[in-house]
Structure formats: structure tokens, C-alpha cells
Amino acid sequence: MTTEVQWSELQRDPKSVAALADQGDVRVRRRDGAALLLTRVDRAAATADGAVVAARALRNLLAHLPEAAWGAAARSLIDEFPWADALPEADRRQFVADFARAFSASAEIGQWALLDQTIREWRSTAAIHADPELAANLTRPIDDDFGTIPAPTEA
């Protein structure tokens, strides 16, 4: 359960806000910025540990499944990302492998940007495959000389 308080309440009465944090997470609203989340270290550690265990379990599950069962597991994951249907079969398999690796790495380091980037990049790849004309333009050989590349300018 998450309780919400204003920044001024945290400043005015930090002990009661800390007592709320003992019961659950506290979202601290601020007028001049994004809300903050106040949580106890033991809960944050348990969440991080749980994510690592889940990531390792997924990685190991996929690594030890026979080929036929791997396909079923991959389809289950792809059901969560309907855009993956636009990917060719080989790319779907690679997406599942990349997802499992990024999930595991993100959980291990406690930074989820890697998993987010992996999903974003594969979704963009699916969008390209969904547009045959765009896919053809991006995969055709480049035969033209596009001239001299200008030197970068200072920003």
C-alpha cells in the first residue's frame, strides 16, 4: 500500500511520515518536481532480490527447455508484446533471448533502463518489419555516393 503526502508534510512532521513508511511506501508530492518515493531499505532490498531471482529463473528456464517447449515459452512471452508478431521467426527467437538476458542484467545491477532499451529497440524493429516498403528501403544495398560528410559543428 502506498500513502501519499505533500512535501510540506514531510518537512513539518518527518516522524509521522517515517511511521507511514514503516507501514508501506510513501509517495511525496512536490510542486516543483517529480514525486519522490520513500521506502524502507529492507523492502527495497527484498524487491531487488526478488527481481534477480525471477530473472535468473527465466534465464535458466529458457536455457534448459527442450526445443519444442522453448517455442511454447517464447510464445507465452511474445503474447505480452503483441507487436512481436510483426517480427520474422528468427527475430522473435532473438527477441526472447535478448529479453531474458536484459531482464537478468537489469535485475543484477538494479537498473531497468537496459531492459527498457531492449524492448524499445525490438518494438522499433517490429515497426520496420510491419511496413514492407520501409523494410525494403532500409535493407537494400547502398549504391550511391552521398557526397562529402560535413564536419561536425559545435553546439
N, C-alpha and C positions, 0 to 999 in steps of 0.2 A: 504494500500500500504506500502511495506517495502522497505526502501532505504538501500543501503549497503555502508559503509565507512570503511577505514582502521583504525587501532588503532592509527597510527601516525597522521591521520587527526583529530581524537578526541583530541589528545594531543596538536596539533598545533593550532586548531581553535575550541575550545569547544562551543563557542556561535553559530557558524553556524550549528554545529551538533545538538545542542539543538533546534535550529529553525527547522531543519529537523524533529526532534522528535515531535514538535508541529503539524506537518503535517501528521505524521504517524510513525510507528515503524522504528527503525534504527538498522540494523544488523552491529555490529562492528567486523570486521575480525581481528584476531590476528595470528601472525606467530607461537607463542609458546603455543597456547591453542585453545580450542573451541571458536567459535564466541560467542559474547555477544549480548543480545537483549536489546536495550534501548527503553523504552516506558514510556508514561506519566502515572502517578498513576491513574488518572481518567479513562483512557482506560482500565488499568489492573483491576481496581475495577469493571467496567462495565462488563468485560469478566467474572470475578469470579461470580458476581451476576447473570449473565445470565446462567452460568453453574449450579448454585444452583437452580434457577427457573426451568430449564429443568429437572434436576434430580428429584426434588420434583414432577413435573408434571408427569414424567414417573412412579415414585413410586405410586402416587395416582391414575393414570390411571389404572395401573395393579391391584391395591388393590380394585377398585370399579367396575371392569368389571364383568359381569356375566360369568359363566364358559365357555360357547360357544365362547363368544367374547374374553375371555382371551386367548384361544387357537389361535385365529387369530392374536392377538397382539404378542403372543410368536413366532409364525411362522414368522411374519414380522421381529422380532429381529434376529431370527435364520438365516434368509436369509442373514443377514450381516456377519454371521460367518458360512460358508458352512461346516466347519469341525464338527459343532454341529450335523449334520445328523448322524454321527457315534455313538452318544450317545443314550442309551436306552431312551424311552419316559420319564420315571420318572426323569432321569438325565437331560434331556432337560428342563423340567419344573424347576428343581432346579437351572440349569444354568441361566435361565431367572430371577428367584427370586434373585439369588446371584449377577447377573449383575446389577439389579436395586438397590439393597442395596449398592453395592460397588460404583456404579455411584453416588448415593446420598451422601454416606460418603466421597468420594473423593472430590466432589464439595463443601461440607460443610467445609472441612478442607483445601481445596486448594492444596491438594497433590494427584496427579493422579497415584502414584505408587500402591495404593491399587486396583484400577480398572485394571491396567495393570497386576498385580499379579493374580487377579481373572480370567482374560481372559487367561493368560498363563497356569494357573493350569487346567482350564477346557479344553483347547486345548490339554494339555498333557493327560488328562483323555480320551478325544476323540481318541487320537492316540492309547492308550491302547485298547480301545474297537474296534478299526479298525483292530487290529491284534488278531484274536481269540486265537492263541497259547499263545501269551504274556498275554492276559486277563486271560486265564485258569491258567497259571503259577502263576500269581500274586494274584489270588483269591482262590487258593486251600489251604487247611489246611496245616500247617507246622507240620509234624510228627517227623522230625529228630531233634536230639540234635546236634547242630553245634559246640559243644565244648566250652572251656573257651574263654571268650572275653578278649583280651589283654588290659592292662591298657593303657590309652592314653599317647602319648609321647609329650614332649614339642616341639613346632615348632621352 
